[in-house]
């Protein structure tokens, strides 16, 4: 895992910026497997596409950032 620690709020802001949604639609949670994971709250018709984009953004961001405890 990456060494630069970021808060859940900071990571949510980065994911939101990356996928083009409002920051209030993204929450970041601790994850035993990946260190952290994004959860996106959007309208059902957009959920799958946005979730996939958030997961891809998280994969890239995890190479640089870890969730601060």
N, CA, C and O atoms as a CHARMM CRD file, in Angstrom:
* protein
*
  276
    1    1 UNK  N      0.82400  -1.18000   0.00000 PROA 1      0.00000
    2    1 UNK  CA     0.00000   0.00000   0.00000 PROA 1      0.00000
    3    1 UNK  C      0.86600   1.24100   0.00000 PROA 1      0.00000
    4    1 UNK  O      2.02800   1.21900   0.40700 PROA 1      0.00000
    5    2 UNK  N      0.27900   2.30400  -0.46000 PROA 2      0.00000
    6    2 UNK  CA     1.00400   3.57100  -0.57400 PROA 2      0.00000
    7    2 UNK  C      1.26700   4.16400   0.79900 PROA 2      0.00000
    8    2 UNK  O      0.59500   3.82800   1.77400 PROA 2      0.00000
    9    3 UNK  N      2.25000   5.04700   0.86400 PROA 3      0.00000
   10    3 UNK  CA     2.63900   5.61400   2.12900 PROA 3      0.00000
   11    3 UNK  C      1.99300   6.93500   2.47800 PROA 3      0.00000
   12    3 UNK  O      1.97800   7.29200   3.65600 PROA 3      0.00000
   13    4 UNK  N      1.45300   7.69000   1.51900 PROA 4      0.00000
   14    4 UNK  CA     0.88500   8.99800   1.81100 PROA 4      0.00000
   15    4 UNK  C     -0.51700   8.79900   2.39200 PROA 4      0.00000
   16    4 UNK  O     -1.40500   8.26300   1.73000 PROA 4      0.00000
   17    5 UNK  N     -0.69600   9.23300   3.62000 PROA 5      0.00000
   18    5 UNK  CA    -1.97900   9.06000   4.30800 PROA 5      0.00000
   19    5 UNK  C     -2.91500  10.22900   4.00600 PROA 5      0.00000
   20    5 UNK  O     -2.51000  11.39100   4.03200 PROA 5      0.00000
   21    6 UNK  N     -4.16100   9.90100   3.72300 PROA 6      0.00000
   22    6 UNK  CA    -5.21200  10.88300   3.47000 PROA 6      0.00000
   23    6 UNK  C     -6.43300  10.49200   4.28700 PROA 6      0.00000
   24    6 UNK  O     -6.66400   9.31200   4.55100 PROA 6      0.00000
   25    7 UNK  N     -7.21000  11.48500   4.68200 PROA 7      0.00000
   26    7 UNK  CA    -8.44500  11.20300   5.39700 PROA 7      0.00000
   27    7 UNK  C     -9.48300  10.64300   4.42500 PROA 7      0.00000
   28    7 UNK  O     -9.33600  10.75100   3.20800 PROA 7      0.00000
   29    8 UNK  N    -10.52300  10.05000   4.98100 PROA 8      0.00000
   30    8 UNK  CA   -11.60800   9.53100   4.14300 PROA 8      0.00000
   31    8 UNK  C    -12.23400  10.65400   3.32500 PROA 8      0.00000
   32    8 UNK  O    -12.58900  10.45300   2.16400 PROA 8      0.00000
   33    9 UNK  N    -12.37100  11.82600   3.92100 PROA 9      0.00000
   34    9 UNK  CA   -12.94500  12.97300   3.20600 PROA 9      0.00000
   35    9 UNK  C    -12.05800  13.38700   2.03500 PROA 9      0.00000
   36    9 UNK  O    -12.56100  13.66600   0.94600 PROA 9      0.00000
   37   10 UNK  N    -10.74600  13.42800   2.25000 PROA 10     0.00000
   38   10 UNK  CA    -9.82200  13.80100   1.16800 PROA 10     0.00000
   39   10 UNK  C     -9.88000  12.78500   0.03000 PROA 10     0.00000
   40   10 UNK  O     -9.89100  13.15700  -1.14400 PROA 10     0.00000
   41   11 UNK  N     -9.91700  11.51000   0.38100 PROA 11     0.00000
   42   11 UNK  CA    -9.98800  10.46400  -0.64600 PROA 11     0.00000
   43   11 UNK  C    -11.31500  10.54000  -1.39800 PROA 11     0.00000
   44   11 UNK  O    -11.34600  10.36500  -2.61600 PROA 11     0.00000
   45   12 UNK  N    -12.40400  10.79800  -0.68700 PROA 12     0.00000
   46   12 UNK  CA   -13.71500  10.93500  -1.34500 PROA 12     0.00000
   47   12 UNK  C    -13.69900  12.09800  -2.31700 PROA 12     0.00000
   48   12 UNK  O    -14.24800  11.99500  -3.41400 PROA 12     0.00000
   49   13 UNK  N    -13.07500  13.20900  -1.93000 PROA 13     0.00000
   50   13 UNK  CA   -12.97000  14.36100  -2.83200 PROA 13     0.00000
   51   13 UNK  C    -12.18300  14.00600  -4.08700 PROA 13     0.00000
   52   13 UNK  O    -12.55700  14.41000  -5.18800 PROA 13     0.00000
   53   14 UNK  N    -11.10200  13.25900  -3.93300 PROA 14     0.00000
   54   14 UNK  CA   -10.29700  12.87000  -5.09400 PROA 14     0.00000
   55   14 UNK  C    -11.06900  11.94900  -6.02900 PROA 14     0.00000
   56   14 UNK  O    -11.01900  12.11300  -7.24800 PROA 14     0.00000
   57   15 UNK  N    -11.78600  10.97900  -5.45800 PROA 15     0.00000
   58   15 UNK  CA   -12.58700  10.06600  -6.28700 PROA 15     0.00000
   59   15 UNK  C    -13.67200  10.86200  -7.00500 PROA 15     0.00000
   60   15 UNK  O    -13.87000  10.69100  -8.20800 PROA 15     0.00000
   61   16 UNK  N    -14.36900  11.72200  -6.28500 PROA 16     0.00000
   62   16 UNK  CA   -15.44300  12.52800  -6.88900 PROA 16     0.00000
   63   16 UNK  C    -14.91900  13.38000  -8.03500 PROA 16     0.00000
   64   16 UNK  O    -15.54500  13.45700  -9.09300 PROA 16     0.00000
   65   17 UNK  N    -13.77700  14.01500  -7.82900 PROA 17     0.00000
   66   17 UNK  CA   -13.18100  14.82900  -8.89900 PROA 17     0.00000
   67   17 UNK  C    -12.85200  13.97200 -10.11100 PROA 17     0.00000
   68   17 UNK  O    -13.09100  14.36900 -11.25100 PROA 17     0.00000
   69   18 UNK  N    -12.30900  12.80900  -9.85600 PROA 18     0.00000
   70   18 UNK  CA   -11.89000  11.91300 -10.93700 PROA 18     0.00000
   71   18 UNK  C    -13.07200  11.43300 -11.78600 PROA 18     0.00000
   72   18 UNK  O    -12.95700  11.32600 -13.00600 PROA 18     0.00000
   73   19 UNK  N    -14.19900  11.14700 -11.14500 PROA 19     0.00000
   74   19 UNK  CA   -15.33000  10.57300 -11.88400 PROA 19     0.00000
   75   19 UNK  C    -16.39600  11.60100 -12.24400 PROA 19     0.00000
   76   19 UNK  O    -17.35600  11.27700 -12.94200 PROA 19     0.00000
   77   20 UNK  N    -16.23700  12.84000 -11.77500 PROA 20     0.00000
   78   20 UNK  CA   -17.14300  13.90300 -12.17400 PROA 20     0.00000
   79   20 UNK  C    -18.48600  13.92400 -11.46700 PROA 20     0.00000
   80   20 UNK  O    -19.50000  14.27500 -12.06800 PROA 20     0.00000
   81   21 UNK  N    -18.50000  13.54700 -10.17900 PROA 21     0.00000
   82   21 UNK  CA   -19.72700  13.65500  -9.39600 PROA 21     0.00000
   83   21 UNK  C    -19.48100  14.59600  -8.22000 PROA 21     0.00000
   84   21 UNK  O    -18.33500  14.89600  -7.88400 PROA 21     0.00000
   85   22 UNK  N    -20.55600  15.05500  -7.60200 PROA 22     0.00000
   86   22 UNK  CA   -20.43500  15.92900  -6.43800 PROA 22     0.00000
   87   22 UNK  C    -19.83600  15.12600  -5.28200 PROA 22     0.00000
   88   22 UNK  O    -20.14900  13.94800  -5.10800 PROA 22     0.00000
   89   23 UNK  N    -18.99200  15.75700  -4.51000 PROA 23     0.00000
   90   23 UNK  CA   -18.30100  15.08100  -3.42100 PROA 23     0.00000
   91   23 UNK  C    -19.28600  14.46800  -2.41700 PROA 23     0.00000
   92   23 UNK  O    -18.96100  13.46800  -1.77800 PROA 23     0.00000
   93   24 UNK  N    -20.46400  15.04100  -2.26900 PROA 24     0.00000
   94   24 UNK  CA   -21.43600  14.48500  -1.32600 PROA 24     0.00000
   95   24 UNK  C    -21.96200  13.11200  -1.75800 PROA 24     0.00000
   96   24 UNK  O    -22.58200  12.41200  -0.95800 PROA 24     0.00000
   97   25 UNK  N    -21.72300  12.72100  -3.01400 PROA 25     0.00000
   98   25 UNK  CA   -22.17200  11.42500  -3.51300 PROA 25     0.00000
   99   25 UNK  C    -21.17600  10.30600  -3.22900 PROA 25     0.00000
  100   25 UNK  O    -21.46200   9.14200  -3.51000 PROA 25     0.00000
  101   26 UNK  N    -20.00500  10.64200  -2.67200 PROA 26     0.00000
  102   26 UNK  CA   -18.95200   9.64000  -2.45300 PROA 26     0.00000
  103   26 UNK  C    -18.57300   9.58900  -0.98100 PROA 26     0.00000
  104   26 UNK  O    -18.33300  10.61900  -0.35100 PROA 26     0.00000
  105   27 UNK  N    -18.52200   8.40100  -0.45400 PROA 27     0.00000
  106   27 UNK  CA   -18.01500   8.15400   0.89700 PROA 27     0.00000
  107   27 UNK  C    -16.90700   7.11300   0.77700 PROA 27     0.00000
  108   27 UNK  O    -16.96400   6.22600  -0.07500 PROA 27     0.00000
  109   28 UNK  N    -15.90800   7.23000   1.63000 PROA 28     0.00000
  110   28 UNK  CA   -14.80300   6.26800   1.62800 PROA 28     0.00000
  111   28 UNK  C    -14.81200   5.52000   2.95600 PROA 28     0.00000
  112   28 UNK  O    -14.95100   6.11600   4.02400 PROA 28     0.00000
  113   29 UNK  N    -14.66000   4.20400   2.86600 PROA 29     0.00000
  114   29 UNK  CA   -14.67000   3.33800   4.03100 PROA 29     0.00000
  115   29 UNK  C    -13.40500   2.49800   4.08800 PROA 29     0.00000
  116   29 UNK  O    -12.81000   2.18000   3.05900 PROA 29     0.00000
  117   30 UNK  N    -13.00400   2.14400   5.29400 PROA 30     0.00000
  118   30 UNK  CA   -11.88000   1.23400   5.49100 PROA 30     0.00000
  119   30 UNK  C    -12.26200  -0.12800   4.94000 PROA 30     0.00000
  120   30 UNK  O    -13.40900  -0.55600   5.06600 PROA 30     0.00000
  121   31 UNK  N    -11.30300  -0.80600   4.33200 PROA 31     0.00000
  122   31 UNK  CA   -11.53400  -2.12100   3.73800 PROA 31     0.00000
  123   31 UNK  C    -10.36400  -3.02500   4.09800 PROA 31     0.00000
  124   31 UNK  O     -9.20700  -2.63800   3.93600 PROA 31     0.00000
  125   32 UNK  N    -10.65700  -4.22300   4.58400 PROA 32     0.00000
  126   32 UNK  CA    -9.59100  -5.14900   4.99700 PROA 32     0.00000
  127   32 UNK  C     -8.73100  -5.61200   3.83300 PROA 32     0.00000
  128   32 UNK  O     -7.53000  -5.82900   3.99300 PROA 32     0.00000
  129   33 UNK  N     -9.32800  -5.76200   2.68200 PROA 33     0.00000
  130   33 UNK  CA    -8.59100  -6.26200   1.52100 PROA 33     0.00000
  131   33 UNK  C     -7.78400  -5.16700   0.82800 PROA 33     0.00000
  132   33 UNK  O     -6.60300  -5.35300   0.53600 PROA 33     0.00000
  133   34 UNK  N     -8.41200  -4.04100   0.57000 PROA 34     0.00000
  134   34 UNK  CA    -7.79300  -2.98600  -0.23500 PROA 34     0.00000
  135   34 UNK  C     -7.26900  -1.79400   0.56000 PROA 34     0.00000
  136   34 UNK  O     -6.59500  -0.93400  -0.00500 PROA 34     0.00000
  137   35 UNK  N     -7.55900  -1.72600   1.83500 PROA 35     0.00000
  138   35 UNK  CA    -7.15600  -0.58900   2.65000 PROA 35     0.00000
  139   35 UNK  C     -8.27100   0.42700   2.76000 PROA 35     0.00000
  140   35 UNK  O     -8.56400   0.91800   3.85000 PROA 35     0.00000
  141   36 UNK  N     -8.90100   0.74700   1.62700 PROA 36     0.00000
  142   36 UNK  CA   -10.06300   1.62800   1.59300 PROA 36     0.00000
  143   36 UNK  C    -10.83200   1.38900   0.30900 PROA 36     0.00000
  144   36 UNK  O    -10.30000   0.88200  -0.67900 PROA 36     0.00000
  145   37 UNK  N    -12.11600   1.77400   0.35500 PROA 37     0.00000
  146   37 UNK  CA   -12.96500   1.61100  -0.82900 PROA 37     0.00000
  147   37 UNK  C    -13.97100   2.74100  -0.89500 PROA 37     0.00000
  148   37 UNK  O    -14.43500   3.22100   0.13900 PROA 37     0.00000
  149   38 UNK  N    -14.31600   3.17300  -2.10300 PROA 38     0.00000
  150   38 UNK  CA   -15.33400   4.21200  -2.24300 PROA 38     0.00000
  151   38 UNK  C    -16.72400   3.59100  -2.34300 PROA 38     0.00000
  152   38 UNK  O    -16.88800   2.48800  -2.86400 PROA 38     0.00000
  153   39 UNK  N    -17.68300   4.28800  -1.85400 PROA 39     0.00000
  154   39 UNK  CA   -19.09200   3.93700  -2.01900 PROA 39     0.00000
  155   39 UNK  C    -19.74200   5.16300  -2.64300 PROA 39     0.00000
  156   39 UNK  O    -19.57700   6.27800  -2.14900 PROA 39     0.00000
  157   40 UNK  N    -20.48500   4.95700  -3.73500 PROA 40     0.00000
  158   40 UNK  CA   -21.06600   6.07100  -4.48000 PROA 40     0.00000
  159   40 UNK  C    -22.58700   5.99600  -4.38800 PROA 40     0.00000
  160   40 UNK  O    -23.18500   4.93500  -4.56600 PROA 40     0.00000
  161   41 UNK  N    -23.19600   7.14100  -4.10700 PROA 41     0.00000
  162   41 UNK  CA   -24.64600   7.24100  -3.96000 PROA 41     0.00000
  163   41 UNK  C    -25.20100   8.12900  -5.07500 PROA 41     0.00000
  164   41 UNK  O    -25.13800   9.35600  -5.00300 PROA 41     0.00000
  165   42 UNK  N    -25.74400   7.48000  -6.10700 PROA 42     0.00000
  166   42 UNK  CA   -26.30200   8.19000  -7.26200 PROA 42     0.00000
  167   42 UNK  C    -27.62100   7.53400  -7.65300 PROA 42     0.00000
  168   42 UNK  O    -27.99800   6.49700  -7.10700 PROA 42     0.00000
  169   43 UNK  N    -28.31200   8.14900  -8.59800 PROA 43     0.00000
  170   43 UNK  CA   -29.57600   7.60300  -9.09100 PROA 43     0.00000
  171   43 UNK  C    -29.35700   6.20500  -9.65900 PROA 43     0.00000
  172   43 UNK  O    -28.32200   5.94000 -10.27100 PROA 43     0.00000
  173   44 UNK  N    -30.31400   5.31600  -9.46300 PROA 44     0.00000
  174   44 UNK  CA   -30.16000   3.92500  -9.90700 PROA 44     0.00000
  175   44 UNK  C    -29.78400   3.76100 -11.37700 PROA 44     0.00000
  176   44 UNK  O    -29.02400   2.85500 -11.71700 PROA 44     0.00000
  177   45 UNK  N    -30.30100   4.61600 -12.24900 PROA 45     0.00000
  178   45 UNK  CA   -30.00800   4.45700 -13.66900 PROA 45     0.00000
  179   45 UNK  C    -28.53800   4.72300 -14.00000 PROA 45     0.00000
  180   45 UNK  O    -28.06200   4.32000 -15.06200 PROA 45     0.00000
  181   46 UNK  N    -27.81800   5.39500 -13.10400 PROA 46     0.00000
  182   46 UNK  CA   -26.40600   5.69700 -13.32200 PROA 46     0.00000
  183   46 UNK  C    -25.48400   4.88500 -12.41300 PROA 46     0.00000
  184   46 UNK  O    -24.26200   4.96000 -12.53900 PROA 46     0.00000
  185   47 UNK  N    -26.05700   4.12300 -11.51400 PROA 47     0.00000
  186   47 UNK  CA   -25.28300   3.48700 -10.45200 PROA 47     0.00000
  187   47 UNK  C    -24.16100   2.58700 -10.96300 PROA 47     0.00000
  188   47 UNK  O    -23.02700   2.71000 -10.50100 PROA 47     0.00000
  189   48 UNK  N    -24.43900   1.70900 -11.88100 PROA 48     0.00000
  190   48 UNK  CA   -23.42000   0.74400 -12.31400 PROA 48     0.00000
  191   48 UNK  C    -22.24400   1.43100 -13.00400 PROA 48     0.00000
  192   48 UNK  O    -21.08800   1.11400 -12.72400 PROA 48     0.00000
  193   49 UNK  N    -22.53000   2.35500 -13.89100 PROA 49     0.00000
  194   49 UNK  CA   -21.47500   3.07000 -14.60900 PROA 49     0.00000
  195   49 UNK  C    -20.61400   3.88600 -13.65800 PROA 49     0.00000
  196   49 UNK  O    -19.38600   3.85900 -13.74500 PROA 49     0.00000
  197   50 UNK  N    -21.25600   4.61200 -12.75000 PROA 50     0.00000
  198   50 UNK  CA   -20.52600   5.45600 -11.80400 PROA 50     0.00000
  199   50 UNK  C    -19.74300   4.60100 -10.82300 PROA 50     0.00000
  200   50 UNK  O    -18.61500   4.94600 -10.47000 PROA 50     0.00000
  201   51 UNK  N    -20.31900   3.49000 -10.37600 PROA 51     0.00000
  202   51 UNK  CA   -19.61200   2.60000  -9.45100 PROA 51     0.00000
  203   51 UNK  C    -18.34700   2.04900 -10.10500 PROA 51     0.00000
  204   51 UNK  O    -17.29200   2.00600  -9.47200 PROA 51     0.00000
  205   52 UNK  N    -18.44300   1.63400 -11.35400 PROA 52     0.00000
  206   52 UNK  CA   -17.26700   1.12800 -12.06100 PROA 52     0.00000
  207   52 UNK  C    -16.19900   2.20300 -12.18900 PROA 52     0.00000
  208   52 UNK  O    -15.01300   1.92400 -12.01100 PROA 52     0.00000
  209   53 UNK  N    -16.60900   3.42500 -12.49700 PROA 53     0.00000
  210   53 UNK  CA   -15.65700   4.53500 -12.60600 PROA 53     0.00000
  211   53 UNK  C    -15.00000   4.81300 -11.25500 PROA 53     0.00000
  212   53 UNK  O    -13.79800   5.07100 -11.19300 PROA 53     0.00000
  213   54 UNK  N    -15.77600   4.76300 -10.17800 PROA 54     0.00000
  214   54 UNK  CA   -15.23600   4.99600  -8.83600 PROA 54     0.00000
  215   54 UNK  C    -14.23900   3.90500  -8.45100 PROA 54     0.00000
  216   54 UNK  O    -13.19800   4.19000  -7.85900 PROA 54     0.00000
  217   55 UNK  N    -14.55900   2.66200  -8.78600 PROA 55     0.00000
  218   55 UNK  CA   -13.64200   1.55700  -8.48100 PROA 55     0.00000
  219   55 UNK  C    -12.32600   1.70900  -9.24100 PROA 55     0.00000
  220   55 UNK  O    -11.25600   1.45100  -8.68900 PROA 55     0.00000
  221   56 UNK  N    -12.40200   2.12400 -10.49400 PROA 56     0.00000
  222   56 UNK  CA   -11.19200   2.33800 -11.29500 PROA 56     0.00000
  223   56 UNK  C    -10.37400   3.49500 -10.72800 PROA 56     0.00000
  224   56 UNK  O     -9.15100   3.40000 -10.62500 PROA 56     0.00000
  225   57 UNK  N    -11.03700   4.57400 -10.36500 PROA 57     0.00000
  226   57 UNK  CA   -10.33700   5.71300  -9.76000 PROA 57     0.00000
  227   57 UNK  C     -9.65900   5.29500  -8.45900 PROA 57     0.00000
  228   57 UNK  O     -8.52000   5.67900  -8.19500 PROA 57     0.00000
  229   58 UNK  N    -10.35800   4.51300  -7.65500 PROA 58     0.00000
  230   58 UNK  CA    -9.78700   4.04200  -6.38700 PROA 58     0.00000
  231   58 UNK  C     -8.56100   3.16800  -6.63000 PROA 58     0.00000
  232   58 UNK  O     -7.57000   3.28700  -5.90900 PROA 58     0.00000
  233   59 UNK  N     -8.60900   2.29800  -7.62600 PROA 59     0.00000
  234   59 UNK  CA    -7.43600   1.45600  -7.94100 PROA 59     0.00000
  235   59 UNK  C     -6.21400   2.31800  -8.23400 PROA 59     0.00000
  236   59 UNK  O     -5.11400   2.02700  -7.76400 PROA 59     0.00000
  237   60 UNK  N     -6.40800   3.36400  -9.00100 PROA 60     0.00000
  238   60 UNK  CA    -5.29500   4.26200  -9.33300 PROA 60     0.00000
  239   60 UNK  C     -4.83400   5.05800  -8.10900 PROA 60     0.00000
  240   60 UNK  O     -3.63500   5.19500  -7.86400 PROA 60     0.00000
  241   61 UNK  N     -5.78600   5.57600  -7.35300 PROA 61     0.00000
  242   61 UNK  CA    -5.43000   6.38700  -6.18200 PROA 61     0.00000
  243   61 UNK  C     -4.76100   5.56200  -5.08100 PROA 61     0.00000
  244   61 UNK  O     -3.91800   6.08000  -4.34900 PROA 61     0.00000
  245   62 UNK  N     -5.12500   4.29400  -4.95800 PROA 62     0.00000
  246   62 UNK  CA    -4.50400   3.43800  -3.93900 PROA 62     0.00000
  247   62 UNK  C     -3.00900   3.24600  -4.17600 PROA 62     0.00000
  248   62 UNK  O     -2.27900   2.90400  -3.24500 PROA 62     0.00000
  249   63 UNK  N     -2.54400   3.45900  -5.40200 PROA 63     0.00000
  250   63 UNK  CA    -1.10000   3.33600  -5.65800 PROA 63     0.00000
  251   63 UNK  C     -0.33600   4.48300  -5.03700 PROA 63     0.00000
  252   63 UNK  O      0.88100   4.39400  -4.87400 PROA 63     0.00000
  253   64 UNK  N     -1.02800   5.57400  -4.68100 PROA 64     0.00000
  254   64 UNK  CA    -0.37300   6.75000  -4.12100 PROA 64     0.00000
  255   64 UNK  C     -0.79600   7.04900  -2.67800 PROA 64     0.00000
  256   64 UNK  O     -0.01900   7.60100  -1.89900 PROA 64     0.00000
  257   65 UNK  N     -2.03600   6.68000  -2.33200 PROA 65     0.00000
  258   65 UNK  CA    -2.60400   7.12700  -1.05900 PROA 65     0.00000
  259   65 UNK  C     -3.18600   5.97800  -0.24400 PROA 65     0.00000
  260   65 UNK  O     -3.75400   5.02700  -0.78100 PROA 65     0.00000
  261   66 UNK  N     -3.02500   6.09900   1.05900 PROA 66     0.00000
  262   66 UNK  CA    -3.61500   5.15700   2.00400 PROA 66     0.00000
  263   66 UNK  C     -4.58100   5.91700   2.90700 PROA 66     0.00000
  264   66 UNK  O     -4.45100   7.12800   3.08400 PROA 66     0.00000
  265   67 UNK  N     -5.53300   5.21700   3.46600 PROA 67     0.00000
  266   67 UNK  CA    -6.48400   5.82900   4.37500 PROA 67     0.00000
  267   67 UNK  C     -5.84400   6.03900   5.73700 PROA 67     0.00000
  268   67 UNK  O     -5.32600   5.10000   6.34000 PROA 67     0.00000
  269   68 UNK  N     -5.88200   7.27000   6.21600 PROA 68     0.00000
  270   68 UNK  CA    -5.36400   7.59100   7.55300 PROA 68     0.00000
  271   68 UNK  C     -6.33200   7.03400   8.58200 PROA 68     0.00000
  272   68 UNK  O     -7.54700   7.10400   8.39700 PROA 68     0.00000
  273   69 UNK  N     -5.81100   6.49200   9.64200 PROA 69     0.00000
  274   69 UNK  CA    -6.67200   5.93700  10.69600 PROA 69     0.00000
  275   69 UNK  C     -7.24900   6.97500  11.58500 PROA 69     0.00000
  276   69 UNK  O     -7.99000   6.65100  12.51200 PROA 69     0.00000
